[in-house]
Amino acid sequence: MLLADYHVHALAHGEYDYTEEWLYRFLQAAREKGINRLGFAEHEELVERINLTALEAVRASAQKQDGLWVGVGLEIDYKPGREDEIRNLTSGRAWDFIIGSIHYIGEWAFDHPDYRDGFADQDIDELYEQYFSLVAGAAGSGLFDILGHLDLIKIWGHRPRRYSEADFVRSILGEIKRAGVVVEINTGGLRKPVQEIYPGEKLIEELFQADVPITFSSDAHHPEQVGSGLRQAVELAKRVGYRSFMVFEGRRSFPVTLT
């Protein structure tokens, strides 16, 4: 069985150092979970702390000893007007994939625990509309290979009232489809208050009906989280109807059979 995890933060939010010893802990966790392809995707603000020497050492060792492919990417926050900045950030290095995510509505970091009270007294449907408009912008920008945690807006359990989440996703499927971007099935939501995979099953059904390609990720910030919930995500994708998923190398994607 080919199992991939394309959203792993070895540096977390800056708490750890990019050393061979630390990276090997992630590789060991991947081996134990039966993962064949592991993608490190650091947050953009930590790009200068990526130790390429350490990465290349563990990558070569993993491939030689275990046939474990190790890739490197970035997770970047999309905001309208940042397009040139993002192009500059992703140029000049041989990235394997770039994840585009929405963590801000305006200047509000809605998924940060310190700012979760920002949902109070707001129209949740309007927030969903703003959020998914930003997701559509990220997809349409052509800057990203993967859309990260598609429905992150639900992180604290807030749900739209006048419309369904599927309604919001349907409204942007055309943009996602035209862009040819891959959507990750991200198990990080299982570790959050919402306790649900990003995106949820009904949204994955919408993606499948629109023939949008997927990949898998744990959004791990520690070796103990690598591969967490991935087999559950695979079974969910298969139940919906998916029979393949995408893997990445050198910013090119390739379909592989989902077994």
Stockholm file with secondary structure:
# STOCKHOLM 1.0

chainA/1-259         MLLADYHVHALAHGEYDYTEEWLYRFLQAAREKGINRLGFAEHEELVERINLTALEAVRASAQKQDGLWVGVGLEIDYKPGREDEIRNLTSGRAWDFIIGSIHYIGEWAFDHPDYRDGFADQDIDELYEQYFSLVAGAAGSGLFDILGHLDLIKIWGHRPRRYSEADFVRSILGEIKRAGVVVEINTGGLRKPVQEIYPGEKLIEELFQADVPITFSSDAHHPEQVGSGLRQAVELAKRVGYRSFMVFEGRRSFPVTLT
#=GR chainA/1-259 SS CCCEEEEECTTTTTTSCCCHHHHHHHHHHHHHTTCSEEEEEEEGGGGGGCCHHHHHHHHHHHHHHHCCEEEEEEEEECCTTCHHHHHHHHSSSCCSEEEEECCCBTTBCTTSGGGGGGGTTSCHHHHHHHHHHHHHHHHHTTCCSEECSTTGGGTTSCCCSSSCHHHHHHHHHHHHHHHTCEEEEEGGGGGSTTCSCBSCHHHHHHHHHTTCCEEEECCBSSGGGTTTTHHHHHHHHHHHTCCEEEEEETTEEEEEECC
#=GC SS_cons         CCCEEEEECTTTTTTSCCCHHHHHHHHHHHHHTTCSEEEEEEEGGGGGGCCHHHHHHHHHHHHHHHCCEEEEEEEEECCTTCHHHHHHHHSSSCCSEEEEECCCBTTBCTTSGGGGGGGTTSCHHHHHHHHHHHHHHHHHTTCCSEECSTTGGGTTSCCCSSSCHHHHHHHHHHHHHHHTCEEEEEGGGGGSTTCSCBSCHHHHHHHHHTTCCEEEECCBSSGGGTTTTHHHHHHHHHHHTCCEEEEEETTEEEEEECC
//
